[in-house]
């Protein structure tokens, strides 16, 4: 599964924030476990 998340979702995911929905967290967990997490260049600039 390939997933591209926006900057807010990645920050919330990295900080285990309750702002991130359970569905989004599960999706990101699956993507990271399968090597399908993708970060766009724009997200890197925003961060």
N, C-alpha and C positions, 0 to 999 in steps of 0.2 A: 504494500500500500504506500503510495506517495502522498505526502501531505505538505502543503505550504501554509504556514500559519503567519498571521500578522504579528507585528512587534508586541502588541499588548498580550496576545495569547502566549507568546514565548516567554515574556517576562513573568506573567502569572504562573505559567507552567513551571518555570525555573524556581520560583519562590513558593510553590505549592499553595498558591492563593485561593481562597474560597470564591473569588470572583470568576474563576474559570469553571464552567459547567462540568458536571460529571461526564457527559457525553464527549465534550472537547478533550478532557483529560484522558479518557479511555482511548480516544482516537489518536492523540499524540503519543500515548504509551505504546500503542500497537505500531505506530509508524517508527518510533525510535527503536523498538525491539527488532523490527524487520529491516532496519537501515534505510527506511523510506522518508525520514524527516529531511525536509529541504528548507533552507533559509535563502530568501531572495536577497539580492544585493541592496535593494531599497530598505529592507528591514535592517540590514547591517548599518546602513547610513543613519537610519532613524535612531538606532540604539547608541 
